[in-house]
Amino acid sequence: MPIKNIVLPIIKKARELFELILVTILIFVILVIPDFFLFMGDLNQYAGVALLANVIVSGVIAYFGYRYLSQRSDVVFERLNSRKVGITIAIFIISWLFITYGLPALFGSNQLTGSNQQAIDKILNHLTSWWPLLLFNFNIVVIAPIIEEIYFRGIMFEEAKSLGRAMQILWPTVVFALVHSPSTLAQWATYLTAGGVLMIVRVVTKKLQYTIMFHSLHNLLVLLT
């Protein structure tokens, strides 16, 4: 076998991996842009303005991510399928029970709260008026799941397709866990479990509307509990 037949495929895969890394970095930069508004100035005094700007910018990012993805793949929406809804709910219940009771039994519940959740708790503690609180909760329950599903289980998933099914599934799952800033093995287990379950829903249903539904329901329950 000629050497070029061995070297050229390796070079091609290396180039595709490099391109995926660049896409991942770009997605990370895009996703942190809305958070800048939450840490500019005095959140106590300008909470409403900061949160409104956060929601608007997040919505714009979600829109352009949707446009980019919809031009390359038909994976975002379909007419609601009751079987897929049932599968999504069943997977949600099993995963919620595991995250709520299984992981705390293994690691202890106090070890599962990462810096991402601590930042959310800190912001909530600063919100005293009803409408900034409403905006923040809307962002957590609606906007954030839409953005994260479009960019992780949507764009990143599609961009990793050329590197094989294993990379296509594992890469967005690991990056999803990484951007939530886990610092302990327990926190890594929590976010990898969440990302892995969302990926299962993505692969099984083949549409992001079901992962968005799953993600939104999970965030809502976290806020309530």
Salt bridges, closest charged atoms under 4 A:
GLU16 OE1 - LYS13 NZ 3.71
GLU19 OE2 - ARG15 NE 3.82
ASP74 OD2 - LYS207 NZ 3.63
GLU78 OE2 - LYS84 NZ 3.16
GLU148 OE2 - HIS180 NE2 3.62
GLU148 OE1 - HIS215 NE2 3.28
GLU149 OE2 - ARG153 NH2 2.69
GLU149 OE2 - HIS215 ND1 2.61
GLU158 OE1 - LYS161 NZ 3.10
GLU158 OE2 - ARG202 NH2 2.99
